[in-house]
């Protein structure tokens, strides 16, 4: 068996400096994903998390036993979007948020491996939304990201600086979906100590997007 892989340490896109945005290119990666909508402080959001992780660990176990390739399960991530970016930076109207929760999965894991892991999880006490999880590639390309330390409700100022100052100041335009990587388990860590990478895909050509919107 090869040494246990820790992709969070190997990939540059999982590194960020506190409160200091930087531009980088994120490689295409694949994720276990599940969708939802509305305020994340709800049972539906918690249910999505408790659906993703049993499957993520079942996939890891399959990889270790059958493929002889062990790895560290990656942190929870979230893609967030809304018709109006102000719902994230100023108004904070969480009822209007759309989200996809995700766990990055190594490139050697295939759809067949995920299907086999789904069967194993379903054979036990299947999470309510197990049938809603999918394996999907995400191509973000050029992104701006920074590390936020603190509660989620205190993200707004860093997001504002990223969206309104750093990105336009470097001749860039927002595209894609706001992306968060939860380096801390916010279910167990006090809010003031939570470490979250805030990522925003960008492009140099403004195209036809309206300012302040996420398609």
For each residue, the residues with C-beta under 8 A, 3 or more apart:
1: 64 68 69 70
2: 5 68 69 70
3:
4: 70 71 72
5: 2 10 69 70 71 72 106
6: 9 10 71 72
7: 10 11 14 71 72 74 104 106
8: 11 14 72 74 75
9: 6 14
10: 5 6 7
11: 7 8 14 27
12: 15 24
13: 24 26 27 143 145 199
14: 7 8 9 11 181 197
15: 12
16: 22 145 146 147 197 198
17: 20 22 146 147
18: 146 147 148 149
19: 146 147 148 158
20: 17 146 147
21: 144 145 146 161 162 166
22: 16 17 144 145 146
23: 142 143 144 170 172 202
24: 12 13 142 143 144 145
25: 141 142 143
26: 13 29 140 141 142 143 199 201
27: 11 13
28: 137 138 139
29: 26 104 107 137 138
30: 104 105 107 109 135 136 137 138
31: 77 102 103 104 105 135 136 137 138
32: 52 55 56 59 102 103 105 114 133 134 135
33: 100 101 102 133 134 135 136
34: 48 51 52 100 101 102 129 132 133 134
35: 98 99 100 132
36: 44 45 48 98 99 100 101
37: 97 98 99
38: 42 44 94 95 97
39: 42 45 94 95 97
40: 45 78 94 97 99 152
41: 45 94
42: 38 39 45 46
43: 46 47
44: 36 38 47 48
45: 36 39 40 41 42 48 49 99 101
46: 42 43 49 50
47: 43 44 50 51 127 128 129
48: 34 36 44 45 51 52 101 129
49: 45 46 52 53 76 101 187
50: 46 47 53 54 127
51: 34 47 48 54 55 127 128 129 130 132 133
52: 32 34 48 49 55 56 76 101 102 103 133
53: 49 50 56 57 73 76 103
54: 50 51 57 58 121 127
55: 32 51 52 58 59 114 117 118 121 127 130 133
56: 32 52 53 59 60 73 74 103 105
57: 53 54 60 61 73
58: 54 55 61 62 117 118 120 121
59: 32 55 56 62 63 105 109 113 114 117
60: 56 57 63 64 70 71 73
61: 57 58 64 65 117
62: 58 59 65 66 67 113 116 117 120
63: 59 60 66 67 69 70 71 106 108 109 113
64: 1 60 61 67 68 69 70
65: 61 62
66: 62 63
67: 62 63 64 108 113
68: 1 2 64
69: 1 2 5 63 64 106 108
70: 1 2 4 5 60 63 64
71: 4 5 6 7 60 63 106
72: 4 5 6 7 8
73: 53 56 57 60 103
74: 7 8 56 77 103 104 105
75: 8 103 181 182 183
76: 49 52 53 101 102 103 182 185
77: 31 74 101 102 103 104 179 180 181 182
78: 40 99 100 101 102 179 180 182
79: 99 100 102 177 178 179
80: 88 97 98 99 177 178 179 180
81: 97 98 99 177 178 214 215
82: 85 87 88 96 97 98 214
83: 96 213
84: 87 91 96 212 213
85: 82 88 89 163 174 212 213 214
86: 89 90 91 212
87: 82 84 91 92 93 94 96 97
88: 80 82 85 92 97 156 159 178
89: 85 86 92 156 159 160 163
90: 86 156 160
91: 84 86 87
92: 87 88 89 153 156
93: 87 96 97
94: 38 39 40 41 87 97
95: 38 39
96: 82 83 84 87 93
97: 37 38 39 40 80 81 82 87 88 93 94
98: 35 36 37 80 81 82
99: 35 36 37 40 45 78 79 80 81
100: 33 34 35 36 78 79 177
101: 33 34 36 45 48 49 52 76 77 78
102: 31 32 33 34 52 76 77 78 79 138
103: 31 32 52 53 56 73 74 75 76 77
104: 7 29 30 31 74 77
105: 30 31 32 56 59 74 109 114 135
106: 5 7 63 69 71 109
107: 29 30
108: 63 67 69
109: 30 59 63 105 106 113 114 135
110: 113 114
111: 114 115 135
112: 115 116
113: 59 62 63 67 109 110 116 117
114: 32 55 59 105 109 110 111 117 118 135
115: 111 112 118 119
116: 62 112 113 119 120
117: 55 58 59 61 62 113 114 120 121
118: 55 58 114 115 121 122 130 133
119: 115 116 122 123
120: 58 62 116 117 123 124
121: 54 55 58 117 118 124 126 127 130
122: 118 119 126 130
123: 119 120 126
124: 120 121
125:
126: 121 122 123 130
127: 47 50 51 54 55 121 130
128: 47 51
129: 34 47 48 51 132 133
130: 51 55 118 121 122 126 127 133
131:
132: 34 35 51 129
133: 32 33 34 51 52 55 118 129 130
134: 32 33 34
135: 30 31 32 33 105 109 111 114
136: 30 31 33
137: 28 29 30 31
138: 28 29 30 31 102
139: 28
140: 26 143 176 179 199 201
141: 25 26 201 203
142: 23 24 25 26 172 201 202 203 204
143: 13 23 24 25 26 140 179 199 200 201 202
144: 21 22 23 24 162 166 167 170 172 199 200 202
145: 13 16 21 22 24 179 197 198 199 200
146: 16 17 18 19 20 21 22 158 162 197 198
147: 16 17 18 19 20 183 195 196 197 198
148: 18 19 154 155 158 195 196 197 198
149: 18 192 193 194 195 196
150: 154 155 191 192 194
151: 154 155 191 192 194
152: 40 155 186 191 194 196
153: 92 156
154: 148 150 151 157
155: 148 150 151 152 158 159 196 198
156: 88 89 90 92 153 159 160
157: 154 160 161
158: 19 146 148 155 161 162 198
159: 88 89 155 156 162 163 178 198
160: 89 90 156 157 163 164 165
161: 21 157 158 164 165 166
162: 21 144 146 158 159 165 166 167 198 200
163: 85 89 159 160 166 167 174 200 212
164: 160 161 167 168
165: 160 161 162 168 169
166: 21 144 161 162 163 169 170
167: 144 162 163 164 170 172 173 174 200 202
168: 164 165 171 172 173
169: 165 166
170: 23 144 166 167
171: 168 204
172: 23 142 144 167 168 202 203 204
173: 167 168 202 203 204 205 206 207 209
174: 85 163 167 200 201 202 209 212 213 214
175: 201 202 203 207 209 215
176: 140 179 200 201 214 215
177: 79 80 81 100 201 214
178: 79 80 81 88 159 198 199 200 214
179: 77 78 79 80 140 143 145 176 198 199 200 201
180: 77 78 80 196 197 198 199
181: 14 75 77 196 197 199
182: 75 76 77 78 185 186 194 196
183: 75 147 195 196 197
184: 189 193 194 195 196
185: 76 182 188 189
186: 152 182 189 191 194
187: 49
188: 185
189: 184 185 186 193 194
190: 193 194
191: 150 151 152 186 194
192: 149 150 151
193: 149 184 189 190
194: 149 150 151 152 182 184 186 189 190 191
195: 147 148 149 183 184
196: 147 148 149 152 155 180 181 182 183 184
197: 14 16 145 146 147 148 180 181 183
198: 16 145 146 147 148 155 158 159 162 178 179 180
199: 13 26 140 143 144 145 178 179 180 181
200: 143 144 145 162 163 167 174 176 178 179
201: 26 140 141 142 143 174 175 176 177 179
202: 23 142 143 144 167 172 173 174 175
203: 141 142 172 173 175 206 207
204: 142 171 172 173
205: 173
206: 173 203 209
207: 173 175 203
208:
209: 173 174 175 206 213 215
210: 213
211:
212: 84 85 86 163 174
213: 83 84 85 174 209 210
214: 81 82 85 174 176 177 178
215: 81 175 176 209
